[in-house]
């Protein structure tokens, strides 16, 4: 059985991904960010769908960023991304803190519906 793949959209930065997650959590429900290792890189991303976009309505989208180096080391064991409510600061943490705490959900592997060429 062939599995349909999500449309993968790479974000410009971690901060862009976090701003998207923040805006979704404010307007909808609590948002989480998926985290997984693939090809020795750490991926952070969230799932969404095209809404009201002509014939592409309902296509799943994976918005993501890739962390390497120092950023990867800070994020690898983190369980939350903390967004400060009074300044544009993003921080990784093992526990929730004041501000918006976005849960990081660690997956055992890259999901099959995420394209291999991310």
N, CA, C and O atoms as CSV, one atom per row, in Angstrom:
chain,resi,resn,atom,element,x,y,z
A,1,UNK,N,N,0.844,-1.180,0.000
A,1,UNK,CA,C,0.000,0.000,0.000
A,1,UNK,C,C,0.889,1.242,0.000
A,1,UNK,O,O,1.799,1.361,0.821
A,2,UNK,N,N,0.625,2.151,-0.910
A,2,UNK,CA,C,1.379,3.388,-0.981
A,2,UNK,C,C,0.750,4.418,-0.051
A,2,UNK,O,O,-0.468,4.594,-0.029
A,3,UNK,N,N,1.590,5.087,0.706
A,3,UNK,CA,C,1.120,6.099,1.648
A,3,UNK,C,C,1.251,7.473,1.002
A,3,UNK,O,O,2.308,7.827,0.481
A,4,UNK,N,N,0.169,8.242,1.042
A,4,UNK,CA,C,0.213,9.609,0.535
A,4,UNK,C,C,1.142,10.431,1.420
A,4,UNK,O,O,1.131,10.285,2.642
A,5,UNK,N,N,1.931,11.279,0.813
A,5,UNK,CA,C,2.894,12.100,1.542
A,5,UNK,C,C,2.343,13.501,1.776
A,5,UNK,O,O,1.565,14.026,0.980
A,6,UNK,N,N,2.764,14.082,2.881
A,6,UNK,CA,C,2.430,15.476,3.155
A,6,UNK,C,C,3.295,16.373,2.285
A,6,UNK,O,O,4.365,15.964,1.834
A,7,UNK,N,N,2.844,17.565,2.054
A,7,UNK,CA,C,3.637,18.575,1.371
A,7,UNK,C,C,4.565,19.176,2.422
A,7,UNK,O,O,4.095,19.746,3.406
A,8,UNK,N,N,5.878,19.054,2.224
A,8,UNK,CA,C,6.844,19.564,3.201
A,8,UNK,C,C,7.253,20.978,2.833
A,8,UNK,O,O,7.690,21.234,1.711
A,9,UNK,N,N,7.112,21.891,3.777
A,9,UNK,CA,C,7.484,23.287,3.563
A,9,UNK,C,C,8.530,23.664,4.603
A,9,UNK,O,O,8.248,23.714,5.800
A,10,UNK,N,N,9.749,23.931,4.121
A,10,UNK,CA,C,10.834,24.292,5.032
A,10,UNK,C,C,10.713,25.761,5.414
A,10,UNK,O,O,10.592,26.639,4.560
A,11,UNK,N,N,10.749,25.997,6.704
A,11,UNK,CA,C,10.683,27.359,7.219
A,11,UNK,C,C,12.076,27.983,7.143
A,11,UNK,O,O,13.077,27.269,7.085
A,12,UNK,N,N,12.138,29.293,7.144
A,12,UNK,CA,C,13.407,30.001,7.066
A,12,UNK,C,C,14.235,29.850,8.343
A,12,UNK,O,O,15.465,29.864,8.296
A,13,UNK,N,N,13.551,29.705,9.488
A,13,UNK,CA,C,14.271,29.631,10.763
A,13,UNK,C,C,13.396,28.968,11.821
A,13,UNK,O,O,12.196,28.778,11.628
A,14,UNK,N,N,14.019,28.624,12.933
A,14,UNK,CA,C,13.290,28.107,14.085
A,14,UNK,C,C,12.290,29.147,14.569
A,14,UNK,O,O,11.159,28.807,14.918
A,15,UNK,N,N,12.693,30.396,14.590
A,15,UNK,CA,C,11.814,31.463,15.060
A,15,UNK,C,C,10.546,31.566,14.206
A,15,UNK,O,O,9.463,31.829,14.728
A,16,UNK,N,N,10.686,31.358,12.886
A,16,UNK,CA,C,9.510,31.388,12.016
A,16,UNK,C,C,8.558,30.241,12.342
A,16,UNK,O,O,7.343,30.433,12.382
A,17,UNK,N,N,9.109,29.051,12.574
A,17,UNK,CA,C,8.282,27.907,12.950
A,17,UNK,C,C,7.568,28.176,14.273
A,17,UNK,O,O,6.383,27.873,14.410
A,18,UNK,N,N,8.275,28.738,15.238
A,18,UNK,CA,C,7.681,29.018,16.548
A,18,UNK,C,C,6.600,30.089,16.435
A,18,UNK,O,O,5.568,29.991,17.100
A,19,UNK,N,N,6.818,31.105,15.608
A,19,UNK,CA,C,5.763,32.117,15.416
A,19,UNK,C,C,4.511,31.501,14.809
A,19,UNK,O,O,3.395,31.856,15.189
A,20,UNK,N,N,4.692,30.578,13.865
A,20,UNK,CA,C,3.542,29.893,13.276
A,20,UNK,C,C,2.818,29.072,14.343
A,20,UNK,O,O,1.593,29.129,14.446
A,21,UNK,N,N,3.575,28.311,15.135
A,21,UNK,CA,C,2.967,27.502,16.200
A,21,UNK,C,C,2.245,28.382,17.214
A,21,UNK,O,O,1.162,28.036,17.685
A,22,UNK,N,N,2.844,29.509,17.544
A,22,UNK,CA,C,2.231,30.442,18.498
A,22,UNK,C,C,0.925,30.989,17.956
A,22,UNK,O,O,-0.072,31.049,18.675
A,23,UNK,N,N,0.924,31.388,16.697
A,23,UNK,CA,C,-0.301,31.940,16.121
A,23,UNK,C,C,-1.396,30.885,16.042
A,23,UNK,O,O,-2.572,31.202,16.224
A,24,UNK,N,N,-1.028,29.637,15.775
A,24,UNK,CA,C,-2.025,28.566,15.739
A,24,UNK,C,C,-2.570,28.268,17.127
A,24,UNK,O,O,-3.763,28.005,17.275
A,25,UNK,N,N,-1.720,28.304,18.143
A,25,UNK,CA,C,-2.189,27.986,19.488
A,25,UNK,C,C,-3.099,29.073,20.035
A,25,UNK,O,O,-3.970,28.793,20.858
A,26,UNK,N,N,-2.911,30.289,19.595
A,26,UNK,CA,C,-3.768,31.389,20.047
A,26,UNK,C,C,-5.135,31.317,19.373
A,26,UNK,O,O,-6.162,31.539,20.014
A,27,UNK,N,N,-5.141,31.003,18.072
A,27,UNK,CA,C,-6.397,31.036,17.333
A,27,UNK,C,C,-7.165,29.717,17.368
A,27,UNK,O,O,-8.369,29.710,17.109
A,28,UNK,N,N,-6.517,28.622,17.677
A,28,UNK,CA,C,-7.208,27.333,17.644
A,28,UNK,C,C,-7.111,26.646,18.996
A,28,UNK,O,O,-7.763,27.051,19.958
A,29,UNK,N,N,-6.304,25.620,19.058
A,29,UNK,CA,C,-6.153,24.874,20.297
A,29,UNK,C,C,-4.669,24.784,20.617
A,29,UNK,O,O,-3.838,25.306,19.875
A,30,UNK,N,N,-4.343,24.138,21.693
A,30,UNK,CA,C,-2.946,23.979,22.057
A,30,UNK,C,C,-2.187,23.295,20.931
A,30,UNK,O,O,-2.615,22.263,20.413
A,31,UNK,N,N,-1.073,23.874,20.565
A,31,UNK,CA,C,-0.249,23.358,19.483
A,31,UNK,C,C,0.953,22.639,20.060
A,31,UNK,O,O,1.429,22.985,21.141
A,32,UNK,N,N,1.439,21.654,19.354
A,32,UNK,CA,C,2.664,20.955,19.724
A,32,UNK,C,C,3.562,20.921,18.500
A,32,UNK,O,O,3.102,21.087,17.370
A,33,UNK,N,N,4.844,20.706,18.736
A,33,UNK,CA,C,5.817,20.603,17.655
A,33,UNK,C,C,6.416,19.208,17.703
A,33,UNK,O,O,6.856,18.743,18.755
A,34,UNK,N,N,6.428,18.543,16.549
A,34,UNK,CA,C,7.022,17.213,16.447
A,34,UNK,C,C,8.531,17.337,16.320
A,34,UNK,O,O,9.038,18.272,15.699
A,35,UNK,N,N,9.244,16.386,16.914
A,35,UNK,CA,C,10.704,16.373,16.890
A,35,UNK,C,C,11.164,14.967,16.545
A,35,UNK,O,O,10.713,14.000,17.160
A,36,UNK,N,N,12.075,14.837,15.549
A,36,UNK,CA,C,12.634,13.523,15.229
A,36,UNK,C,C,13.989,13.668,14.560
A,36,UNK,O,O,14.282,14.685,13.931
A,37,UNK,N,N,14.810,12.637,14.702
A,37,UNK,CA,C,16.111,12.574,14.044
A,37,UNK,C,C,15.954,11.847,12.719
A,37,UNK,O,O,15.257,10.837,12.629
A,38,UNK,N,N,16.615,12.378,11.686
A,38,UNK,CA,C,16.593,11.749,10.373
A,38,UNK,C,C,17.873,12.157,9.656
A,38,UNK,O,O,18.172,13.345,9.540
A,39,UNK,N,N,18.620,11.181,9.181
A,39,UNK,CA,C,19.900,11.438,8.515
A,39,UNK,C,C,20.818,12.313,9.375
A,39,UNK,O,O,21.473,13.229,8.877
A,40,UNK,N,N,20.850,12.012,10.665
A,40,UNK,CA,C,21.712,12.697,11.637
A,40,UNK,C,C,21.393,14.186,11.794
A,40,UNK,O,O,22.231,14.955,12.265
A,41,UNK,N,N,20.196,14.588,11.403
A,41,UNK,CA,C,19.738,15.967,11.590
A,41,UNK,C,C,18.498,15.932,12.473
A,41,UNK,O,O,17.739,14.963,12.454
A,42,UNK,N,N,18.300,16.984,13.239
A,42,UNK,CA,C,17.135,17.087,14.099
A,42,UNK,C,C,16.083,17.955,13.418
A,42,UNK,O,O,16.334,19.117,13.095
A,43,UNK,N,N,14.909,17.380,13.204
A,43,UNK,CA,C,13.801,18.076,12.559
A,43,UNK,C,C,12.768,18.478,13.605
A,43,UNK,O,O,12.402,17.684,14.471
A,44,UNK,N,N,12.309,19.710,13.513
A,44,UNK,CA,C,11.182,20.191,14.305
A,44,UNK,C,C,10.128,20.653,13.316
A,44,UNK,O,O,10.440,21.348,12.350
A,45,UNK,N,N,8.883,20.271,13.552
A,45,UNK,CA,C,7.854,20.675,12.614
A,45,UNK,C,C,6.455,20.522,13.176
A,45,UNK,O,O,6.247,19.935,14.238
A,46,UNK,N,N,5.506,21.063,12.442
A,46,UNK,CA,C,4.111,20.893,12.831
A,46,UNK,C,C,3.277,20.612,11.592
A,46,UNK,O,O,3.626,20.992,10.474
A,47,UNK,N,N,2.178,19.942,11.829
A,47,UNK,CA,C,1.293,19.534,10.748
A,47,UNK,C,C,0.138,20.513,10.603
A,47,UNK,O,O,-0.379,21.042,11.588
A,48,UNK,N,N,-0.249,20.738,9.378
A,48,UNK,CA,C,-1.394,21.592,9.082
A,48,UNK,C,C,-2.036,21.093,7.804
A,48,UNK,O,O,-1.599,20.092,7.236
A,49,UNK,N,N,-3.061,21.777,7.351
A,49,UNK,CA,C,-3.709,21.442,6.084
A,49,UNK,C,C,-4.017,22.730,5.339
A,49,UNK,O,O,-4.271,23.770,5.945
A,50,UNK,N,N,-3.990,22.641,3.990
A,50,UNK,CA,C,-4.461,23.764,3.189
A,50,UNK,C,C,-5.955,23.892,3.440
A,50,UNK,O,O,-6.682,22.899,3.409
A,51,UNK,N,N,-6.407,25.101,3.686
A,51,UNK,CA,C,-7.843,25.358,3.870
A,51,UNK,C,C,-8.275,26.385,2.832
A,51,UNK,O,O,-7.620,27.408,2.630
A,52,UNK,N,N,-9.379,26.091,2.190
A,52,UNK,CA,C,-9.962,27.034,1.231
A,52,UNK,C,C,-8.980,27.494,0.167
A,52,UNK,O,O,-8.949,28.672,-0.187
A,53,UNK,N,N,-8.182,26.574,-0.340
A,53,UNK,CA,C,-7.234,26.927,-1.390
A,53,UNK,C,C,-7.551,26.123,-2.640
A,53,UNK,O,O,-6.885,25.134,-2.946
A,54,UNK,N,N,-8.560,26.555,-3.344
A,54,UNK,CA,C,-8.997,25.968,-4.601
A,54,UNK,C,C,-9.068,24.444,-4.512
A,54,UNK,O,O,-9.671,23.906,-3.584
A,55,UNK,N,N,-8.463,23.753,-5.461
A,55,UNK,CA,C,-8.552,22.292,-5.489
A,55,UNK,C,C,-7.608,21.623,-4.499
A,55,UNK,O,O,-7.635,20.400,-4.361
A,56,UNK,N,N,-6.769,22.398,-3.803
A,56,UNK,CA,C,-5.816,21.820,-2.859
A,56,UNK,C,C,-6.364,21.760,-1.438
A,56,UNK,O,O,-5.615,21.492,-0.499
A,57,UNK,N,N,-7.633,22.002,-1.275
A,57,UNK,CA,C,-8.255,21.956,0.043
A,57,UNK,C,C,-7.995,20.608,0.707
A,57,UNK,O,O,-8.248,19.559,0.116
A,58,UNK,N,N,-7.497,20.640,1.918
A,58,UNK,CA,C,-7.307,19.420,2.696
A,58,UNK,C,C,-5.964,18.735,2.512
A,58,UNK,O,O,-5.725,17.710,3.150
A,59,UNK,N,N,-5.072,19.254,1.670
A,59,UNK,CA,C,-3.753,18.631,1.506
A,59,UNK,C,C,-2.958,18.821,2.797
A,59,UNK,O,O,-2.847,19.945,3.287
A,60,UNK,N,N,-2.405,17.745,3.357
A,60,UNK,CA,C,-1.616,17.881,4.585
A,60,UNK,C,C,-0.279,18.568,4.303
A,60,UNK,O,O,0.357,18.329,3.276
A,61,UNK,N,N,0.129,19.423,5.236
A,61,UNK,CA,C,1.376,20.171,5.120
A,61,UNK,C,C,2.211,19.911,6.363
A,61,UNK,O,O,1.688,19.890,7.477
A,62,UNK,N,N,3.505,19.715,6.171
A,62,UNK,CA,C,4.443,19.610,7.284
A,62,UNK,C,C,5.372,20.815,7.211
A,62,UNK,O,O,6.265,20.875,6.366
A,63,UNK,N,N,5.150,21.777,8.112
A,63,UNK,CA,C,6.013,22.953,8.205
A,63,UNK,C,C,7.176,22.559,9.107
A,63,UNK,O,O,6.955,22.085,10.221
A,64,UNK,N,N,8.413,22.748,8.646
A,64,UNK,CA,C,9.534,22.248,9.444
A,64,UNK,C,C,10.775,23.121,9.338
A,64,UNK,O,O,10.900,23.975,8.460
A,65,UNK,N,N,11.683,22.869,10.267
A,65,UNK,CA,C,13.018,23.436,10.230
A,65,UNK,C,C,13.990,22.355,10.674
A,65,UNK,O,O,13.612,21.415,11.373
A,66,UNK,N,N,15.236,22.495,10.266
A,66,UNK,CA,C,16.281,21.523,10.596
A,66,UNK,C,C,17.261,22.190,11.547
A,66,UNK,O,O,17.732,23.299,11.298
A,67,UNK,N,N,17.560,21.497,12.639
A,67,UNK,CA,C,18.525,22.030,13.596
A,67,UNK,C,C,19.807,21.225,13.526
A,67,UNK,O,O,19.782,19.994,13.504
A,68,UNK,N,N,20.922,21.928,13.491
A,68,UNK,CA,C,22.225,21.293,13.490
A,68,UNK,C,C,23.125,22.048,14.464
A,68,UNK,O,O,22.787,23.145,14.907
A,69,UNK,N,N,24.259,21.464,14.789
A,69,UNK,CA,C,25.246,22.138,15.627
A,69,UNK,C,C,24.741,22.432,17.023
A,69,UNK,O,O,24.096,21.596,17.656
A,70,UNK,N,N,25.047,23.648,17.501
A,70,UNK,CA,C,24.713,24.058,18.863
A,70,UNK,C,C,23.207,24.063,19.110
A,70,UNK,O,O,22.750,23.660,20.180
A,71,UNK,N,N,22.435,24.519,18.122
A,71,UNK,CA,C,20.974,24.544,18.253
A,71,UNK,C,C,20.430,23.129,18.440
A,71,UNK,O,O,19.528,22.910,19.248
A,72,UNK,N,N,20.979,22.167,17.693
A,72,UNK,CA,C,20.568,20.771,17.810
A,72,UNK,C,C,20.860,20.246,19.212
A,72,UNK,O,O,20.026,19.568,19.812
A,73,UNK,N,N,22.039,20.559,19.730
A,73,UNK,CA,C,22.421,20.084,21.067
A,73,UNK,C,C,21.500,20.644,22.148
A,73,UNK,O,O,21.161,19.937,23.097
A,74,UNK,N,N,21.098,21.891,22.015
A,74,UNK,CA,C,20.181,22.492,22.985
A,74,UNK,C,C,18.797,21.859,22.922
A,74,UNK,O,O,18.120,21.739,23.943
A,75,UNK,N,N,18.380,21.459,21.738
A,75,UNK,CA,C,17.010,20.971,21.535
A,75,UNK,C,C,16.857,19.469,21.738
A,75,UNK,O,O,15.748,19.001,21.994
A,76,UNK,N,N,17.924,18.710,21.633
A,76,UNK,CA,C,17.826,17.248,21.582
A,76,UNK,C,C,17.098,16.654,22.794
A,76,UNK,O,O,16.296,15.734,22.632
A,77,UNK,N,N,17.359,17.156,23.990
A,77,UNK,CA,C,16.716,16.619,25.196
A,77,UNK,C,C,15.575,17.486,25.717
A,77,UNK,O,O,14.955,17.160,26.729
A,78,UNK,N,N,15.298,18.593,25.024
A,78,UNK,CA,C,14.249,19.509,25.486
A,78,UNK,C,C,12.866,18.896,25.304
A,78,UNK,O,O,12.633,18.095,24.399
A,79,UNK,N,N,11.973,19.288,26.171
A,79,UNK,CA,C,10.585,18.841,26.101
A,79,UNK,C,C,9.632,19.991,25.759
A,79,UNK,O,O,8.456,19.766,25.472
A,80,UNK,N,N,10.153,21.232,25.790
A,80,UNK,CA,C,9.331,22.411,25.502
A,80,UNK,C,C,10.152,23.464,24.765
A,80,UNK,O,O,11.369,23.551,24.924
A,81,UNK,N,N,9.471,24.246,23.973
A,81,UNK,CA,C,10.012,25.497,23.466
A,81,UNK,C,C,9.262,26.584,24.215
A,81,UNK,O,O,8.031,26.617,24.214
A,82,UNK,N,N,10.009,27.469,24.852
A,82,UNK,CA,C,9.413,28.544,25.632
A,82,UNK,C,C,9.466,29.826,24.804
A,82,UNK,O,O,10.524,30.225,24.316
A,83,UNK,N,N,8.318,30.454,24.658
A,83,UNK,CA,C,8.225,31.719,23.937
A,83,UNK,C,C,7.937,32.797,24.975
A,83,UNK,O,O,6.912,32.759,25.656
A,84,UNK,N,N,8.839,33.748,25.088
A,84,UNK,CA,C,8.656,34.852,26.019
A,84,UNK,C,C,7.516,35.733,25.527
A,84,UNK,O,O,7.412,36.009,24.332
A,85,UNK,N,N,6.669,36.169,26.439
A,85,UNK,CA,C,5.529,36.989,26.038
A,85,UNK,C,C,5.862,38.469,25.957
A,85,UNK,O,O,5.077,39.249,25.418
A,86,UNK,N,N,7.023,38.872,26.490
A,86,UNK,CA,C,7.357,40.292,26.461
A,86,UNK,C,C,8.512,40.632,25.519
A,86,UNK,O,O,8.835,41.807,25.345
A,87,UNK,N,N,9.137,39.624,24.909
A,87,UNK,CA,C,10.202,39.881,23.933
A,87,UNK,C,C,10.275,38.711,22.965
A,87,UNK,O,O,9.729,37.640,23.232
A,88,UNK,N,N,10.935,38.912,21.866
A,88,UNK,CA,C,11.013,37.890,20.815
A,88,UNK,C,C,12.166,36.937,21.108
A,88,UNK,O,O,13.198,36.970,20.438
A,89,UNK,N,N,11.976,36.079,22.125
A,89,UNK,CA,C,13.015,35.144,22.544
A,89,UNK,C,C,12.435,33.738,22.563
A,89,UNK,O,O,11.333,33.507,23.059
A,90,UNK,N,N,13.203,32.801,22.009
A,90,UNK,CA,C,12.820,31.390,21.984
A,90,UNK,C,C,13.878,30.617,22.762
A,90,UNK,O,O,15.076,30.832,22.579
A,91,UNK,N,N,13.425,29.710,23.634
A,91,UNK,CA,C,14.361,28.955,24.461
A,91,UNK,C,C,13.889,27.511,24.571
A,91,UNK,O,O,12.686,27.251,24.591
A,92,UNK,N,N,14.818,26.581,24.641
A,92,UNK,CA,C,14.497,25.174,24.852
A,92,UNK,C,C,14.549,24.886,26.345
A,92,UNK,O,O,15.385,25.437,27.061
A,93,UNK,N,N,13.640,24.006,26.818
A,93,UNK,CA,C,13.580,23.700,28.237
A,93,UNK,C,C,13.081,22.276,28.449
A,93,UNK,O,O,12.373,21.724,27.606
A,94,UNK,N,N,13.457,21.688,29.583
A,94,UNK,CA,C,12.939,20.369,29.954
A,94,UNK,C,C,11.640,20.495,30.741
A,94,UNK,O,O,10.931,19.507,30.932
A,95,UNK,N,N,11.322,21.715,31.203
A,95,UNK,CA,C,10.102,21.939,31.977
A,95,UNK,C,C,9.375,23.175,31.453
A,95,UNK,O,O,10.003,24.053,30.861
A,96,UNK,N,N,8.059,23.256,31.662
A,96,UNK,CA,C,7.332,24.470,31.270
A,96,UNK,C,C,7.809,25.655,32.107
A,96,UNK,O,O,8.238,25.486,33.249
A,97,UNK,N,N,7.733,26.838,31.538
A,97,UNK,CA,C,8.137,28.065,32.228
A,97,UNK,C,C,7.120,29.156,31.921
A,97,UNK,O,O,6.247,28.972,31.073
A,98,UNK,N,N,7.229,30.300,32.614
A,98,UNK,CA,C,6.331,31.414,32.285
A,98,UNK,C,C,6.470,31.814,30.818
A,98,UNK,O,O,7.547,31.709,30.231
A,99,UNK,N,N,5.394,32.261,30.254
A,99,UNK,CA,C,5.320,32.547,28.832
A,99,UNK,C,C,4.518,31.430,28.189
A,99,UNK,O,O,3.761,30.737,28.868
A,100,UNK,N,N,4.675,31.254,26.914
A,100,UNK,CA,C,3.988,30.167,26.209
A,100,UNK,C,C,4.936,28.982,26.118
A,100,UNK,O,O,6.013,29.098,25.533
A,101,UNK,N,N,4.553,27.845,26.688
A,101,UNK,CA,C,5.348,26.623,26.634
A,101,UNK,C,C,4.745,25.698,25.586
A,101,UNK,O,O,3.679,25.121,25.798
A,102,UNK,N,N,5.433,25.560,24.452
A,102,UNK,CA,C,4.948,24.701,23.372
A,102,UNK,C,C,5.586,23.328,23.545
A,102,UNK,O,O,6.810,23.212,23.498
A,103,UNK,N,N,4.781,22.285,23.746
A,103,UNK,CA,C,5.353,20.953,23.933
A,103,UNK,C,C,6.083,20.453,22.685
A,103,UNK,O,O,5.614,20.634,21.562
A,104,UNK,N,N,7.229,19.826,22.903
A,104,UNK,CA,C,7.957,19.120,21.851
A,104,UNK,C,C,7.644,17.641,22.004
A,104,UNK,O,O,7.909,17.064,23.058
A,105,UNK,N,N,7.098,17.032,20.997
A,105,UNK,CA,C,6.736,15.617,21.026
A,105,UNK,C,C,7.784,14.857,20.220
A,105,UNK,O,O,7.865,15.002,19.001
A,106,UNK,N,N,8.586,14.049,20.909
A,106,UNK,CA,C,9.676,13.323,20.261
A,106,UNK,C,C,9.155,12.025,19.658
A,106,UNK,O,O,8.569,11.196,20.355
A,107,UNK,N,N,9.373,11.858,18.373
A,107,UNK,CA,C,8.976,10.648,17.669
A,107,UNK,C,C,10.168,9.694,17.594
A,107,UNK,O,O,11.314,10.143,17.564
A,108,UNK,N,N,9.915,8.401,17.563
A,108,UNK,CA,C,10.982,7.406,17.477
A,108,UNK,C,C,11.677,7.438,16.119
A,108,UNK,O,O,12.847,7.073,16.006
A,109,UNK,N,N,10.953,7.875,15.093
A,109,UNK,CA,C,11.523,7.948,13.750
A,109,UNK,C,C,10.689,8.889,12.899
A,109,UNK,O,O,9.606,9.312,13.302
A,110,UNK,N,N,11.200,9.212,11.722
A,110,UNK,CA,C,10.467,10.067,10.790
A,110,UNK,C,C,9.192,9.334,10.368
A,110,UNK,O,O,9.263,8.172,9.969
A,111,UNK,N,N,8.038,9.980,10.448
A,111,UNK,CA,C,6.803,9.334,10.002
A,111,UNK,C,C,6.839,9.035,8.504
A,111,UNK,O,O,7.462,9.765,7.733
A,112,UNK,N,N,6.176,7.970,8.103
A,112,UNK,CA,C,6.163,7.565,6.701
A,112,UNK,C,C,5.526,8.603,5.786
A,112,UNK,O,O,5.858,8.662,4.602
A,113,UNK,N,N,4.622,9.416,6.308
A,113,UNK,CA,C,3.929,10.378,5.464
A,113,UNK,C,C,4.744,11.665,5.239
A,113,UNK,O,O,4.311,12.545,4.494
A,114,UNK,N,N,5.915,11.778,5.877
A,114,UNK,CA,C,6.825,12.902,5.632
A,114,UNK,C,C,7.750,12.484,4.485
A,114,UNK,O,O,8.328,11.398,4.540
A,115,UNK,N,N,7.904,13.310,3.452
A,115,UNK,CA,C,8.764,12.938,2.321
A,115,UNK,C,C,10.205,12.630,2.754
A,115,UNK,O,O,10.723,13.235,3.693
A,116,UNK,N,N,10.833,11.694,2.064
A,116,UNK,CA,C,12.213,11.320,2.389
A,116,UNK,C,C,13.211,12.390,1.995
A,116,UNK,O,O,14.315,12.414,2.539
A,117,UNK,N,N,12.874,13.261,1.089
A,117,UNK,CA,C,13.820,14.247,0.591
A,117,UNK,C,C,13.757,15.583,1.324
A,117,UNK,O,O,14.108,16.618,0.759
A,118,UNK,N,N,13.313,15.564,2.577
A,118,UNK,CA,C,13.283,16.811,3.346
A,118,UNK,C,C,14.701,17.202,3.737
A,118,UNK,O,O,14.902,18.225,4.392
